[in-house]
């Protein structure tokens, strides 16, 4: 039946151009979703392997190596006078900030500690105050390396006063605000049992690998439907086309 219908194939440049544009696009989008699925699987696997590894001293790390999710401990003092509030963070439907505090470790390194989420007040001019942690303490946490470009709802504007709202973890700008030459290049996400920790809500992945696979199936299905539609329209008997044109 199909080979017989193919004898009626006739080229329609409008339909062919449409297919030429969208069929490869749908296929590419499908493979892109499969790539995203694999990225999420690799990231989840990396997180699990790093979390099960031994905790390392922050001062002995090579910052040029892959440090994503490496467990670290550091001993020193919080800088309670300078607190950054990372904006546009939501926990269970409530708006708030992530509290980023400078921490001076014993070796002199200044590292930014992400202490977790804190709720915002009803009015933006009344910023939440993070609890001060006095004296020397030992912290545990995991290094976080931002993945790709950081999303911002608004342009970063120079702030004044403390605590200071920021839109992204820009270490260069944060160092300038603190009046220091350099910082440890990544933040450390504080463990729940460490002094000064707030609500920890840091999912490793926001979209599951299974969802990406489902999206890929949808794109491939759309490409298949498009191809079948092209074959149907291109092999439709000429008598049917003439009848349709006559009705017009």
C-alpha positions in Angstrom: 0.0 0.0 0.0 2.8 2.4 1.0 5.0 1.7 -2.0 2.0 2.2 -4.3 1.2 5.5 -2.7 4.8 6.6 -3.1 4.3 6.4 -6.9 2.1 9.5 -6.5 5.0 11.5 -4.9 5.2 15.0 -6.2 7.5 17.8 -5.0 5.9 20.8 -3.3 8.6 23.4 -2.5 6.6 25.2 0.2 6.0 22.0 2.1 9.6 20.8 1.6 11.0 24.1 2.8 8.8 23.9 5.9 10.1 20.3 6.7 13.7 21.3 5.9 13.5 24.0 8.5 11.7 22.3 11.3 12.5 18.5 11.1 16.3 19.0 11.8 15.4 21.5 14.5 13.1 19.0 16.3 15.7 16.3 16.0 18.4 18.6 17.4 16.2 19.6 20.3 15.6 16.0 21.1 19.3 15.2 21.3 19.9 18.3 23.3 17.5 17.1 25.9 19.3 13.7 26.0 22.6 15.6 26.5 20.9 17.5 29.4 19.8 14.2 30.9 23.3 12.9 30.9 24.7 16.1 32.4 22.2 15.8 35.3 23.1 12.1 35.8 26.8 13.0 35.8 26.3 15.8 38.3 24.2 13.6 40.6 26.9 10.9 40.5 29.6 13.5 41.2 27.7 14.9 44.2 27.2 11.4 45.7 30.8 10.4 45.2 32.2 13.7 46.7 29.8 13.6 49.7 31.0 10.1 50.6 34.7 11.1 50.3 36.7 12.2 53.3 36.6 15.9 54.4 39.7 17.9 53.4 41.3 21.0 54.9 40.4 24.1 52.9 43.9 25.6 53.2 45.5 22.7 51.4 43.3 22.7 48.3 44.5 23.4 44.7 42.1 26.0 43.5 42.9 25.1 39.9 41.5 21.6 40.3 37.9 20.4 40.2 36.5 21.3 43.6 32.8 21.0 43.0 31.1 19.5 46.1 34.4 18.7 47.8 33.8 18.3 51.6 36.0 20.8 53.5 36.6 22.0 57.1 38.0 25.3 58.1 38.8 26.9 61.5 38.8 30.6 62.1 36.5 33.6 62.8 33.4 35.0 61.2 33.5 38.6 60.1 30.2 39.6 61.7 30.4 43.2 60.5 30.1 42.4 56.8 27.2 40.2 55.6 26.0 39.8 52.0 22.4 38.8 51.3 22.0 36.9 48.0 18.7 38.0 46.6 15.7 36.2 45.0 15.9 33.0 47.0 12.7 31.1 47.8 12.1 28.4 50.3 8.7 26.7 50.5 7.0 29.6 48.7 8.5 32.3 50.9 10.9 34.9 49.6 14.2 35.5 51.3 17.9 35.6 51.0 20.9 33.3 51.3 23.3 34.7 53.9 26.9 34.9 52.7 29.4 35.7 55.5 33.2 36.3 55.2 35.2 33.9 57.3 38.9 34.3 58.1 40.6 31.0 58.5 43.7 30.4 60.6 46.0 30.5 57.6 44.8 34.0 56.6 42.5 32.9 53.7 39.3 34.8 53.5 36.5 32.5 52.3 32.8 33.3 51.8 30.5 31.0 53.7 27.0 30.4 52.4 25.1 29.9 55.7 21.8 29.1 54.1 18.4 30.7 53.6 16.8 33.3 55.8 13.3 34.9 55.3 13.0 38.5 54.2 11.0 41.0 56.1 7.7 42.5 54.7 9.6 45.7 53.8 12.8 45.7 51.8 14.3 48.5 53.8 14.2 46.4 57.0 16.8 43.7 56.1 17.1 40.6 58.2 20.0 40.5 60.5 22.1 37.3 60.6 23.1 36.0 64.0 26.6 36.9 65.0 29.0 34.1 65.8 31.8 35.2 68.1 35.1 33.5 68.8 37.0 30.9 66.9 34.9 28.1 65.5 35.4 25.1 63.2 33.1 24.9 60.2 32.3 22.0 57.8 30.7 22.3 54.4 31.0 21.6 50.7 32.5 23.8 48.0 30.0 25.1 45.4 31.2 26.0 41.9 28.5 27.9 40.0 27.3 26.0 36.9 27.4 28.3 33.8 26.2 31.9 33.9 24.3 33.0 37.0 20.7 34.1 36.6 19.9 37.6 37.7 16.5 39.3 37.8 18.2 42.7 37.7 21.5 44.4 37.0 23.9 44.4 39.9 24.0 47.8 41.4 26.7 49.0 43.8 25.4 48.8 47.4 26.1 50.7 50.5 26.0 49.8 54.2 25.7 46.3 55.8 24.1 43.9 55.4 24.4 44.3 51.6 22.1 42.8 49.0 23.8 41.2 46.0 22.3 39.6 42.9 25.1 37.1 42.2 28.2 35.5 43.7 30.7 37.8 42.0 33.9 37.2 44.0 35.7 40.2 42.4 32.9 42.7 43.4 32.6 41.1 46.8 36.3 41.4 47.4 36.1 45.1 46.4 33.2 45.7 48.8 35.3 44.1 51.6 38.4 46.1 50.7 40.6 43.0 50.1 42.6 41.9 47.2 41.3 38.4 46.8 39.0 35.8 48.2 38.9 32.0 48.0 37.4 31.7 44.5 34.2 29.7 45.5 31.7 29.7 48.3 31.4 27.0 50.9 27.9 25.8 51.6 27.7 25.3 55.3 26.8 21.9 56.8 23.7 21.9 59.0 25.6 21.1 62.2 28.1 23.9 61.9 27.8 27.2 63.9 25.8 29.9 62.1 23.9 27.6 59.8 20.4 28.7 58.6 17.9 26.7 56.4 19.8 24.6 53.9 17.9 24.3 50.6 20.3 23.5 47.8 19.0 20.8 45.5 21.7 19.3 43.3 19.5 19.3 40.3 16.3 21.3 39.7 15.0 19.2 36.8 15.2 15.4 37.0 16.9 13.4 34.3 13.6 11.6 33.6 12.0 14.8 32.7 14.7 15.6 30.2 14.2 12.2 28.7 10.4 12.8 28.4 11.1 16.1 26.7 13.4 14.3 24.2 10.7 11.8 23.4 8.3 14.6 22.7 10.7 16.4 20.3 11.4 13.1 18.5 7.7 12.3 18.3 7.0 15.8 16.8 9.7 15.1 14.2 8.2 11.8 13.3 4.7 13.3 13.0 6.1 16.0 10.8 7.8 13.5 8.5 4.6 11.4 8.2 2.6 14.6 7.4 5.1 15.5 4.7 4.8 12.0 3.1 1.0 12.2 3.3 0.8 15.6 1.7 3.5 14.8 -0.9 1.9 11.5 -2.0 -1.8 12.6 -2.0 -3.4 11.6 -5.3 -3.5 14.5 -7.7 -7.3 14.0 -8.2 -7.8 14.8 -4.5 -5.8 18.0 -4.9 -7.7 19.0 -8.0 -11.0 18.4 -6.2 -9.8 20.6 -3.3 -8.6 23.3 -5.7 -12.0 23.2 -7.4 -13.8 23.6 -4.2 -11.8 26.7 -3.5 
